[in-house]
């Protein structure tokens, strides 16, 4: 009989945490912080092997990856770029001894500061960086190469950073076609490859001109395109390449792999938010968590939390509030901080910048706070080995 235990993988400003429990409101166990208190932007796992990867870093540590084959009992650090601590240690033997530092040749020197996102499919581990590069590893993260077809895209010189910098934050593989991959960069938009990364097509075109009419905000749609400040993107299940994105200015659906985008924001209380989540089996069911706007505080409208669900591909929306705080709620849910499991009914999980994790085990109808008082939560993913 399969175990009911699920692991929720958390990236935070003070390391990675593993939250484990059954699909019920109580009995969840938190372990961590792991990764030597590095800021960890994204943690993912492979249900078949049990390997977990955590990517992060920053100006002090440089960029790097941590990995564990045994659910956090032991961790290995693969450093990719140098940080300020390397400069300090190189010039101060006492400091070097204190932190256990020794000189090493780092593969990407000082070319980027952080790993921002991770993705794993068809035996390849991908990493998105800040500033935006796409890296690929075919040995589980031990060695890496840059995907130069994206880095050298003809539009690269025009890419503009969002408020968090120029970050590659969404890595969306095709489950059946190894050569097909989508990425999203803030604020350069959506890119797709169908030949394993050799060539890339920029895909931000509006499905019709009417989509561009609802705002003159700098991040709003203009010039026949959606607006390039994508916050998060997911592919829907099934044989069609249906994609959804939460943009800086609206929620969008593409039925053709990103070649054109339809605005499905109508019915939501705000055009602004960070995460998007798609049902594991139903391509028309999605969840998002609108915030009140980029200049109004970035908290739930009316300071009352709600996850909004559509079961018809964004044609209509409903607010799901049961169990969520409805007064004085000022948290933010960041772009990679909503995840789901593949059980029946589907579970949905999100983490807040105030250190709480909320879970629903009935597709959003009812919510439970399963962890609290953690550092700012940057990412949430689910590792469910029972359904592998």
Secondary structure as UniProt FT lines:
FT   STRAND          6..12
FT   TURN            13..14
FT   STRAND          15..21
FT   STRAND          29..34
FT   HELIX           35..37
FT   STRAND          40..45
FT   TURN            47..49
FT   STRAND          52..58
FT   TURN            59..61
FT   STRAND          62..68
FT   TURN            71..72
FT   STRAND          76..79
FT   HELIX           84..91
FT   HELIX           93..99
FT   TURN            107..110
FT   STRAND          114..121
FT   TURN            122..123
FT   STRAND          124..130
FT   STRAND          134..137
FT   TURN            140..141
FT   STRAND          145..146
FT   HELIX           148..151
FT   TURN            154..155
FT   HELIX           156..158
FT   TURN            163..164
FT   STRAND          167..173
FT   TURN            178..179
FT   STRAND          181..186
FT   TURN            187..188
FT   STRAND          189..193
FT   TURN            196..197
FT   STRAND          201..202
FT   STRAND          205..206
FT   HELIX           209..213
FT   TURN            218..219
FT   TURN            223..224
FT   STRAND          230..235
FT   STRAND          243..247
FT   TURN            248..249
FT   STRAND          250..254
FT   TURN            257..258
FT   STRAND          261..263
FT   TURN            266..267
FT   STRAND          273..278
FT   TURN            283..284
FT   STRAND          286..290
FT   TURN            294..297
FT   HELIX           301..303
FT   STRAND          307..310
FT   TURN            313..314
FT   STRAND          318..320
FT   TURN            322..323
FT   STRAND          338..340
FT   STRAND          348..351
FT   TURN            353..354
FT   STRAND          357..360
FT   TURN            363..364
FT   STRAND          368..371
FT   STRAND          377..383
FT   HELIX           385..387
//
